[in-house]
Every structure is written in C-alpha cells, then in structure tokens.
C-alpha cells in the first residue's frame, strides 16, 4: 500500500514568530485522512518546528541540503546537520532551486546519494516548463530528469524516495494541471519505474502532485489513482487551507 503524503513547502516565508504561530494553528486542526503530514520551514526555524511538533502527527522536513558531508561550502547545510536536529526527510530538486541556483541533474544525483547514505528520505521534485508542454515534450523532459538523477539507485533505495511531479508552469501561478493531466503524467512516471526496475518499485512509489493545489481542487486531483498526495506551496501557509488539503483524501 502506497503512502499518501501532503507536504507543505514554506519556502522563504515565516520568521521565528510566524513559524511559532503557524505551528500553534496547525496543531489546532483535525486530521481526518490517513495522509502523512509534513511541513518544510526554512533552515533557521527547523529546530523550533521540530521541538514544537515532537508530540504531533506532523513531520518537519528540510527544503534542501548540500551533497558534501561537510567542508568549505559557505552558506550550505549538510545531511549530517539536518540529522543532528532530528530531520529525516529532505526536499531535493525543487524547480526554484533548479532555476535560481543552477541545480543540475548531476548535482541532484549526488544529493540524492548523500541523503540516502545518511539514511534520510528524499522528496524528489521535477517537472517540465510551459514551453516543453506546448511542444509536447513533457514526458521526454520528465524522463530525463528522473533517469539522470535517480536511475543510479538500486531497487531497494526507492523505499526512501518520494516523487513530486511539479509542472513549472503550475507553481505559484494559480494555474493547475487538470486532474487528467496529472494522472496521465503520474501513470507515465510509474510505468517508467516499472520498466527500469520492477512492479514492486513502481507500485510502492508515492508520487505527489505539486502546483497551485488548493482546498477547492485537492479532492479531484487526489481522487486520481496514481496521485498519492501533494506538495503544497502557497496554501500550506494557512493552517485551515493546508488541513483542508490534507483531509481531501
Ligand atoms: C511548490 O512550490 O512546491 C508549489 C507547489 O507551490 P504552489 O502550491 O504555491 O504552486
């Protein structure tokens, strides 16, 4: 049985005071679905968030990490540093990291390996640009992102990998892939892993959709058979909206 996951990517939002109050509000919400709930505050607030949710059904995760274990990488954070706070899961490959910080497939392959060597779980993001979709190349683009960054892994490594398909044209734009577009791509991705690995890897892989998911569209998107949850940006900054999405399963 695949895990259903709803993860909130807070991006570069919320200082310590806002983080404290949003967590208080999140803790007041009721979860009626079986989805695993995760929040990804900025690095400086991870420790507070981790401590404040220790007793709750909320996992605090990181938005990024470096591929090196340590060293002269000013401004960067390692897997070991995250683990030392109790953080077990990291988002890698977000399109904003790819676009603004030149994260390449090659660097992401190294980050994924480092995360797994440190016994972390990875939420791996990928997705096509609008121009790719207009040219009908979305499957080729997604396939190359996945193959280049993940296909050096062994079948058993995929127990620690969650995929997040995030078409770049749908992130923060208010424009969402239709539930059918999401399903079509998720089925393509699952079959890619069936071909490259086996049925077990494909069937156990949780594939999240991300891109302008809101309380008003979550239910329809999550009703699709190959959509196992969501990576939520803007709507994760409001406790009520976030839990309306969590409870849309
Ligand atoms: C994201 O950044 O991962 C995301 C999906 O953002 P939004 O929900 O705001 O489109």
Boltz pocket constraint, residues with backbone or C-beta under 6 A from the ligand:
constraints:
  - pocket:
      binder: B
      contacts: [[A, 9], [A, 166], [A, 170], [A, 171], [A, 172], [A, 173], [A, 174], [A, 210], [A, 211], [A, 212], [A, 213], [A, 231], [A, 232], [A, 233], [A, 234], [A, 235]]
      max_distance: 6.0
